[in-house]
């Protein structure tokens, strides 16, 4: 458990807090070993397992609606998407008391298997919020149909499915299932802090409030929901920004003051470590947001996020996926791109900002453009500014450049190590075609502007520019930086990658 506490604290301090150790708004992507579902177009022909794949895709899209809504909420909190824990981890959290209870699960060989999960676990200043998401996209249509009979589609065939009573029972069944999932997470948190302040919700992003009463019809189901249970449901309308702030979120969570207790911080750190940890171990190299992002990038490289139809499946080529250009396939080992990624790579703009979350492929696109520039003209010179220090995506650039047999030089520096002139001299004196400037720490916007001011004649790439921009950066500083980038793009390529959400 000491490893979990230490690693969770490091994750919190590095990614989720300010210099005063106060929490900031943080949206963490999915942990490693997740299944990324491809997008299946509506016009695809059903093949083996198509129905299940399509259902999983719709479930995932429903989760995204909640994710986007949470991005709009004001306040300082941490959102963990797709949180899960194993019985082995539960046992560590419960301690000796659980072992003495003679738990039969502890004796099983598969104690590392999944014990509990939820779609969103939100860590607030002095409370925890659990949200389970359910996709009931077709329920609204069902409830508006004739009460005795309706038709629903499976692939291209239309056939009688079930009556209205059965659908309502199924609807309430999804809620009861979500309660069981939510309670598993509650149990985990309570075993660490029995006095923890926990709120629970089930979100139906595709289900309107106009059908709220359908949960209560006792003549239709033997399990009508109580008023307390109904108060834990998030409907489609609640996910609009104004209602979200005024309804379930603001009514249950105090966002103004930070007054976390020692026990709350302990639970917070353990949850962060569990979220980013493999099933059996919790060592530092496998327990960090950086590791999670690296695993997501690995999934992208292997083509498991955007893949072609599997052999034997009767599907058309996904129109949202295209073959990666040879320069990317051969050197970055990425077989396919999304249409958006491909369009960005093909852009002819001298000044281009690519915005996207961790794992979206920004580095892959920038690296591909660098290699394309070097292939098109041997006189091209490139400088890459990469932030956040060792272990970041500069390794991707180095690997791709090695594969392409292109010489590069790596310069590691921080805010105080080199003056702008000294750094410019190191760059201009290099005989390599590509210079990677790996900047450790989080310098302010002015730091980058000063260094760019002494550079000319180089194609410029800045990866993770959000590292030098934060919520308090003044408009004057941003204007100076933007103007400098515009000046440099007059006759050279200036491409920038940014995760704008992290700035806020």
C-alpha positions, -999 to 999 in steps of 0.1 A, spaced: 0 0 0 29 23 6 37 22 -32 1 32 -40 3 62 -16 36 73 -29 28 70 -66 -7 85 -62 8 115 -44 32 119 -73 5 118 -98 -16 143 -79 13 168 -74 25 165 -110 -8 166 -129 -37 175 -106 -26 204 -84 -12 239 -83 22 250 -68 3 256 -36 -8 219 -36 -44 229 -42 -64 208 -67 -71 220 -102 -96 209 -128 -82 177 -144 -97 153 -169 -76 121 -170 -80 98 -200 -86 61 -198 -61 39 -180 -40 13 -197 -55 -20 -210 -87 -4 -222 -105 -16 -254 -108 11 -280 -139 6 -302 -137 15 -339 -164 36 -354 -188 15 -375 -207 35 -401 -245 31 -403 -244 17 -438 -222 -12 -429 -235 -47 -437 -240 -68 -405 -214 -95 -401 -203 -118 -373 -206 -99 -339 -216 -67 -357 -246 -62 -335 -225 -64 -303 -197 -42 -317 -223 -16 -327 -239 -17 -293 -205 -12 -276 -198 17 -299 -231 34 -290 -223 28 -253 -189 45 -258 -205 75 -276 -229 79 -247 -200 81 -222 -184 107 -244 -215 130 -240 -210 129 -202 -173 134 -205 -179 166 -227 -205 178 -202 -181 175 -173 -155 195 -192 -179 224 -190 -184 224 -153 -166 251 -132 -146 241 -102 -114 223 -90 -118 185 -92 -103 154 -108 -123 133 -133 -112 97 -137 -127 81 -168 -133 43 -167 -122 36 -131 -118 -1 -121 -102 -21 -93 -94 -57 -86 -101 -78 -55 -64 -78 -48 -64 -40 -47 -95 -40 -25 -78 -63 -1 -48 -39 1 -71 -10 9 -91 -29 35 -59 -41 53 -56 -68 79 -92 -65 89 -103 -79 56 -78 -108 56 -89 -119 91 -125 -120 78 -116 -152 59 -127 -139 25 -131 -167 0 -122 -145 -29 -87 -139 -15 -80 -176 -18 -88 -177 -54 -60 -177 -80 -79 -150 -100 -80 -124 -72 -64 -100 -96 -95 -101 -118 -118 -72 -119 -139 -66 -88 -156 -33 -95 -158 -5 -121 -176 27 -129 -176 51 -159 -166 82 -140 -151 87 -105 -148 124 -96 -125 135 -68 -136 168 -53 -121 189 -25 -139 170 3 -161 144 -15 -163 118 -42 -188 115 -70 -196 82 -88 -214 83 -122 -225 52 -141 -236 59 -177 -264 39 -194 -272 41 -231 -310 39 -236 -310 56 -270 -341 39 -283 -362 41 -251 -378 75 -260 -390 60 -293 -404 30 -275 -424 50 -250 -440 70 -277 -451 39 -296 -483 20 -293 -485 5 -257 -488 -31 -268 -464 -35 -297 -435 -19 -315 -408 -27 -341 -371 -22 -337 -342 -28 -360 -315 -54 -359 -292 -48 -389 -314 -44 -419 -342 -67 -407 -373 -54 -389 -391 -77 -366 -414 -76 -335 -393 -71 -304 -412 -67 -272 -441 -48 -256 -440 -16 -237 -441 -32 -202 -411 -53 -210 -392 -22 -221 -400 -3 -189 -389 -33 -169 -356 -33 -189 -352 4 -183 -355 0 -145 -333 -30 -147 -305 -9 -162 -308 14 -132 -307 -14 -107 -276 -28 -124 -259 7 -123 -267 8 -85 -248 -24 -80 -218 -11 -100 -219 22 -80 -221 4 -47 -189 -15 -55 -170 17 -57 -186 30 -26 -175 -1 -8 -139 4 -19 -139 40 -7 -156 33 26 -132 6 35 -105 32 34 -125 60 50 -158 50 66 -168 87 69 -161 96 33 -186 120 17 -199 101 -14 -225 110 -40 -239 86 -66 -256 91 -99 -267 71 -130 -266 92 -162 -290 86 -191 -276 111 -217 -301 99 -244 -332 98 -221 -354 129 -216 -369 141 -184 -403 139 -200 -403 102 -193 -392 105 -157 -424 92 -143 -420 59 -162 -396 49 -135 -424 50 -109 -453 31 -125 -459 3 -99 -486 -12 -121 -460 -19 -147 -431 -32 -126 -427 -47 -92 -396 -25 -87 -407 12 -90 -380 37 -80 -383 58 -49 -380 95 -49 -345 92 -34 -335 68 -62 -350 91 -88 -329 120 -74 -298 102 -85 -307 101 -122 -290 125 -146 -312 131 -176 -304 144 -211 -314 180 -201 -292 179 -170 -261 177 -193 -267 212 -207 -243 236 -191 -267 258 -173 -289 230 -159 -258 209 -151 -244 237 -129 -278 244 -113 -291 209 -109 -274 177 -98 -238 191 -96 -242 224 -77 -269 210 -55 -247 183 -41 -211 195 -43 -194 226 -27 -168 238 -51 -158 271 -35 -135 261 -7 -108 235 -4 -108 219 30 -96 183 24 -88 162 54 -58 139 58 -80 109 53 -96 124 22 -61 130 7 -51 95 15 -81 80 -3 -76 104 -32 -40 93 -37 -48 56 -35 -76 60 -61 -53 79 -85 -27 51 -81 -53 23 -87 -66 41 -117 -32 41 -134 -20 7 -122 -18 -27 -137 -36 -55 -120 -9 -71 -100 18 -45 -94 22 -8 -85 57 2 -94 65 38 -103 71 30 -140 36 16 -144 18 40 -122 16 75 -137 -4 95 -161 27 96 -184 26 58 -185 -11 58 -194 -5 83 -223 24 61 -235 2 31 -235 -25 50 -254 1 60 -280 12 24 -282 -24 14 -290 -25 41 -317 8 29 -333 -5 -7 -334 -36 5 -352 -59 -7 -325 -78 25 -321 -84 31 -358 -82 -3 -376 -94 -19 -407 -122 -45 -407 -110 -78 -393 -106 -106 -418 -138 -124 -423 -161 -96 -412 -185 -84 -439 -180 -47 -435 -172 -19 -459 -140 1 -453 -147 25 -424 -150 60 -441 -135 76 -409 -102 57 -413 -76 60 -440 -42 44 -446 -14 64 -431 11 80 -456 42 59 -461 64 84 -443 43 77 -411 38 40 -416 74 32 -423 89 53 -395 63 57 -368 47 22 -373 12 37 -374 -8 19 -400 -40 40 -401 -51 75 -394 -85 91 -388 -97 114 -415 -91 144 -392 -55 133 -385 -49 127 -422 -63 161 -432 -41 178 -406 -10 160 -420 -19 170 -456 -24 207 -446 -4 232 -466 -6 259 -440 27 274 -428 12 282 -394 -10 254 -380 -23 246 -345 -33 210 -338 -55 207 -307 -64 174 -290 -62 154 -258 -34 131 -248 -32 101 -271 -50 118 -300 -20 115 -323 -7 151 -323 30 139 -320 25 114 -348 13 141 -371 41 166 -362 67 139 -366 54 128 -399 54 164 -412 91 168 -401 101 137 -420 81 149 -451 100 182 -450 133 165 -448 124 142 -477 112 171 -499 144 192 -495 177 182 -480 184 218 -471 155 220 -447 164 224 -410 140 217 -382 139 226 -345 115 208 -322 106 223 -288 93 195 -265 82 201 -229 77 183 -196 112 166 -195 126 131 -198 101 103 -207 80 125 -229 72 122 -265 106 133 -276 113 96 -276 88 92 -304 107 118 -325 140 100 -318 127 66 -327 111 78 -360 143 98 -370 164 67 -363 141 46 -384 144 72 -412 182 73 -407 182 110 -401 208 126 -378 195 146 -349 208 163 -318 191 163 -284 195 194 -262 181 192 -227 177 224 -209 156 243 -183 146 279 -177 179 288 -160 205 266 -178 209 285 -211 202 321 -220 183 326 -253 216 335 -270 234 304 -256 206 281 -268 206 298 -302 243 291 -305 239 255 -296 212 252 -323 231 270 -351 264 252 -344 247 218 -348 255 199 -380 223 178 -377 191 183 -397 169 181 -367 175 196 -332 152 185 -304 151 209 -275 138 191 -245 127 217 -220 123 204 -184 99 220 -159 71 245 -167 86 279 -178 62 307 -185 52 320 -219 79 346 -220 105 319 -218 95 304 -251 90 338 -268 125 349 -258 141 318 -273 121 320 -305 132 356 -309 168 346 -316 159 319 -341 155 323 -378 158 301 -409 145 269 -392 112 251 -396 97 251 -361 76 225 -343 64 230 -307 48 200 -290 26 204 -259 27 242 -260 1 242 -232 30 236 -208 39 273 -211 4 287 -210 -19 285 -181 -52 301 -169 -34 331 -155 -12 339 -185 -18 375 -196 -32 385 -229 -1 406 -235 22 376 -231 1 354 -254 0 382 -280 38 384 -280 41 347 -285 15 345 -312 31 374 -331 65 358 -329 51 325 -343 34 344 -371 66 362 -380 85 329 -381 58 313 -404 63 340 -431 88 317 -449 90 286 -428 67 259 -414 55 265 -379 33 237 -365 22 236 -329 5 208 -309 -17 218 -279 -41 202 -254 -62 233 -247 -82 216 -220 -51 213 -198 -46 250 -199 -78 255 -179 
